[in-house]
Amino acid sequence: MSTSRRSAGLLLFRFTEGAGERDVEVLIGHMGGPFWAGREAAAWSVPKGEYGPEEDAEAAARREFVEELGVPVPPGEWIALGESRQRSGKTVTAWALEAELDVASVVPGTFTMEWPRGSGVRQEFPEMDRFAWCTPEQAAERLVVGQRVFVDRLRAQVRGATASPDA
């Protein structure tokens, strides 16, 4: 049995039209807490979280979505986006789901940590402190490097699905 850390997440998307080609926007979240407070580039993530061997990846993605956004997972068909190994060594598995979500309705989950470090003071922070719909280009700048591949894979699937087989 592997002891590597694993995470699973769900990337919401919606369709857009631009330059005569169908494209997408994706919903990503800015990581909360003091380490990420002043950062924008590579400080955003797909809503995701770790899971252990007793939970399957899809169930973990569903659970983490609810925990991090505080809203139910929208109905719809999940699109597998595969896995990506992060710089930390963690393997992330992601799915995409076409859905609309008003970011004003989000009530992020929180975590508690000692801050400042070594102070003995425990503070509560949101797991993700804000959410935004982004174009693939915006997501490429904002997402942590190891998760950018999920947007690329989604975009390729969307564009492939809209190609006309008519001859």
N, C-alpha and C positions, 0 to 999 in steps of 0.2 A: 504494500500500500504506500502510495506517495505521500510525503509530508509537505509538499509544496502548497503554498497558499493559493486559493482560488477565489475569484469573485465572479458575480453574474449581474448583468444589468439589462435595462430596457431603454431603448432609444426611441422616443416618439418622433414622428415626422409628419409633415404635411406637404402636399404638392403645391408647387408654384409654376408659373409660366414665365419664361424669360428668354430673350434672344431667339424666339421661335422654337425653343426646346423645353420640354417638361423637366422640371428639376424639383428639389426638395428644400425644405428648411427643417432643422432638427432642434429639439429641445434639450439643452444642456444646463448644468448647474455649476455655479462657482463654489468651490470647496470652502467650507466655513472654518472658523477658528483663527487664532492669531498667526499661524504660519503662512496663511494665504491672504491675509487681510489687505495688503498693499499690492497684490499681484493680479495681473490680468492674463498675460501670455502664459500658456501652459498651466493655468490654475483652475481650469474648468474640467468637468467630468460628465460622463454618462451616469445617470443615477444607477448606482450599483453598490454591491457590498459583498463581504466575505461570507463563505458558507463552508460547512464541514462535511465529512463523508456521509453523515446521516441525512443530508438534504440534497435533493437534485438541483441542478443549476437553474432550471426554469422556475421551480418553486422559490428559490433564493432570489431570482430576479424580480419576481412578483412581490415577495415580502419586502425587499429593499426599496422598490418603487414606492410602496405604501409608506414605509418608514421615512424615507427621505423627502417625499413630497406631501405626505399627509392627505392624499386623495386616493380613491380606488383606481386600480388599473382599468383603463378604458377597454371596452369590448373590441374585439377584432382579431384578425389573423396575425400571428407572430411570424416574422421573417427571420430565419436564422442568419446571423452575420459571422458566425464562427468564433474562433478564439484568437487572442493576441497575448503574447508574453510581454509583460511590462519590464522596464529597467530594474525594478525592485525584485524581479524574479517571479512575481505573482502572475498567474494566468487568468485573464478575463474572458468570459464568454458573454456574448451580447446577442440580443434580438432587437428587431425594429418593429414598430407598430404604428400604423397610420391612425392618427387621432388628433383632435383639437383639444387644447388645454389652455385655459386662461391662467396665466402665471399669477394673477392676483388671487386666485383661489388656493394657491399652495400654502401649506402650513408645515414648514420643514421640521423634521425630527431634530433632536438635540443630543449632544454628548457632553460629558463632564470631564474636565482635566485640571491638573494643577497648573495655574498660571498666575503670575510668572513662575517659570520653572524654579523649583527649590524654595518657593515662598510659603508652601503649606496651604495656600489659598486655592480652593477648588472653585472653578467657574464653569458655567454652562454656556455652550456655543451651539449654533445651528450646524447640522451636518453639511448642509449647503445653504449659503446665505442669500442667494438670488438665482433666478432662472431666466433664461432668454431663448427665444427662437432665433436661430442663426442660419445664415446661408452656409453652404459647405466651405466657402472661403473663410468666413468668419470663424467657423468651428475649427478649421485647420490652425488658426492662430491661437485660439483660446484653449482647446483641448490639450490635456497632457499628451505627449508625443505618442505613447503606446496605444492610445485610443483613437487616433485620427483615422486609422485603417477602417474602423467601423463605418465612418461616414463615406469613405471611398467605396467600400463594398456595397453599402446601401444605394449610393448613387449609381453604381454600375448595374445593380439589379433593376432599379427603377428605369433607367435608360434602356436596358435590354428588354424589359417587359413592354415598353411603349414602341419599340421598333416594329414597323409594319412588315409582315411577311409577304405582302402583295407584290406581284411581279407584273 
